[in-house]
C-alpha cells in the first residue's frame, strides 16, 4: 500500500529522544526553549511559543489577540474543524467566507463584506501548503483595525512574496501532528513579532503562571514536552529537504496528470512557494468515489480533505450555523488527495500515474 501520509522518523530522532529521557527533563524544559528559538529564526519572527497541539496554538493565539465572548472571527469553512472550533473555545463566533476556486483558500475579495462591528480578527488558512492571498487580507485588517491570525498548520516553510508563513500576520499557528511536513508527534507552536502577545501565550499555556506558583490569569495546561521538542529540533533541520521532495513529487504528478482527461491538478499561485502538505486533485462529483475505490483497490492511499464545509458538520448545525459558501460546498464534493510525501520512490509515483491513466480508460473520468 502506498499510504496517503507517512512520517519520517530516523535513528537521529530516536537517539535524541533517548538522551532527553535520560536527562530527567521530560516535560517542558530546555529543549522546548531551544526548539522555540530555532523555529522563530526559521520563520523569521522574534518569538515562538510551543504548545501541546496545533489546536491549542490557535486557542492561545486567539486569547492573546483579545478575542472573546461576542466577538466574530472571519475564516474559511473549507478546512479541518479545529480552525472553527478554536474560535468557539474562546466564546467567539466564526464567520465563514467562501473560498477561491483555484487555491481552495479563503477568497480575499469576499472578506470585506463580512466585516461588521463585532469582527475582531481574520483567520486565513494556508490550505494544503499553499499560502492564502495575504496582502489584501492584511489590507482589510488594517483598514478595520483587525488582528490577523494565520492557521499555518499545513504550511511549514511555505512562502508568500518571499516571506514565510507564520510571519505574515499578527500571529501564526502551526501543527506538528505526524502527517504534517514536520512532526513532534503531537504539538503546535505560535509565531509572532509582538512581545506582549507572545508573553500572554506563554502565561496562558502554563496555568496562567507569570512565575512558579504565581497565577495571574486563568490559564491552561497546553505545554509541549521536551520529548516532543527534541523530535522537532531534528525534524526542523530536515524540513527544507522534506519540502523540496514534496515539491519535486508534485511536479512529477502534475506533469502526467495534465495529460489525463477529467482530473484537474493543483493550481499554484505565481507569488508563493507551495509545500504540498496535500496534493489535491479535482474531479467530477459523480466520479470521485469510483476513482477513490479504484486507487485503493490497487494499493494507493487517498484522502478527502474535506468532505463537508465546517458549517455543515452536525455540531455546527446544532449551534445554528446556516452559512452558504457555494465554492466550498462544490470543492468538498470534488477534491481527492493523492500521496505526495517525501517517502515516495520513483516507482511509487509511476504507479500512481499509471493507475490514474488506467482508471481514466476503464471508468472514464471526463
C-alpha positions, 0 to 999 in steps of 0.5 A: 500500500502506498499510504496517503501520509507517512512520517519520517522518523530516523535513528537521529530522532530516536537517539535524541529522544533517548538522551532527553529521557535520560536527562530527567527533563521530560516535560517542558524544559530546555529543549522546548526553549531551544526548539522555540528559538530555532523555529522563530529564526526559521520563520523569521519572527522574534518569538515562538511559543510551543504548545501541546497541539496545533489546536491549542496554538490557535486557542492561545493565539486567539486569547492573546489577540483579545478575542472573546465572548461576542466577538466574530472571527472571519475564516474559511469553512473549507478546512479541518474543524479545529480552525472553527472550533478554536474560535468557539473555545474562546466564546467567539463566533466564526464567520465563514467566507467562501473560498477561491476556486483555484487555491481552495483558500479563503477568497480575499475579495469576499472578506470585506463584506463580512466585516461588521462591528463585532469582527475582531480578527481574520483567520486565513488558512494556508490550505494544503501548503499553499499560502492564502492571498495575504496582502489584501487580507492584511489590507482589510485588517488594517483598514478595520483595525483587525488582528490577523491570525494565520492557521499555518498548520499545513504550511511549514516553510511555505512562502508568500512574496518571499516571506514565510508563513507564520510571519505574515500576520499578527500571529501564526499557528502551526501543527506538528501532528505526524502527517504534517511536513514536520512532526513532534508527534503531537504539538503546535507552536505560535509565531509572532513579532509582538512581545506582549502577545507572545508573553500572554501565550506563554502565561496562558499555556502554563496555568496562567503562571507569570512565575512558579506558583504565581497565577495571574490569569486563568490559564491552561495546561497546553505545554509541549514536552521536551520529548516532543521538542527534541523530535522537532529540533531534528525534524526542523533541520530536515524540513527544507529537504522534506519540502523540496521532495514534496515539491519535486513529487508534485511536479512529477504528478502534475506533469502526467496528470495534465495529460489525463482527461477529467482530473484537474491538478493543483493550481499554484499561485505565481507569488508563493512557494507551495509545500504540498502538505496535500496534493489535491486533485479535482474531479467530477462529483459523480466520479470521485468515489469510483476513482477513490475505490479504484486507487485503493483497490490497487494499493494507493492511499487517498484522502478527502480533505474535506468532505463537508464545509465546517458549517455543515458538520452536525455540531455546527448545525446544532449551534445554528450555523446556516452559512452558504459558501457555494465554492466550498460546498462544490470543492468538498464534493470534488477534491481527492488527495493523492500521496505526495510525501517525501517517502515516495520512490520513483516507482511509487509515483509511476504507479500512481500515474499509471493507475490514474491513466488506467482508471481514466480508460476503464471508468472514464473520468471526463 
